[in-house]
Amino acid sequence: MRKRIYILLIAIVVLGLSACSNNSEEDLQSKKWNVDATNGESYTAEFGKDTVSFKMGSLTRGFTYKISDDEISLEANGEEPIVFEVEKDGDEYFFKATTEAIRDQFGDLTLSPNKD
């Protein structure tokens, strides 16, 4: 009996986590975002089905992305992936760098819905 309860709990947790990833992905795709980085930069972001564009002034940089297990992985032109842990608080997202090198280059990111 304990084994069945244990298996049921694991199944519920797995389904819950996969639902969170899909909800985050749909939410990110539904809005334009203001991004504030701890390295002092700020820009906007727009998420498509599997791409994201970051725009600062007239400069735009694009990545493909994947969200899984509360992490987002950004990739551009075969370069090493840039991985952030994703946390949601209200209508904001926090992307926390997973390595010191990523934090130094990009900072930790706060995404809030663009009001425009």
Summary of the structure (lengths in Angstrom):
residues: 116
radius of gyration: 16.2
end to end distance: 55.0
largest distance: 61.8
contacts: 286
relative contact order: 0.17
helix: 30%
strand: 45%
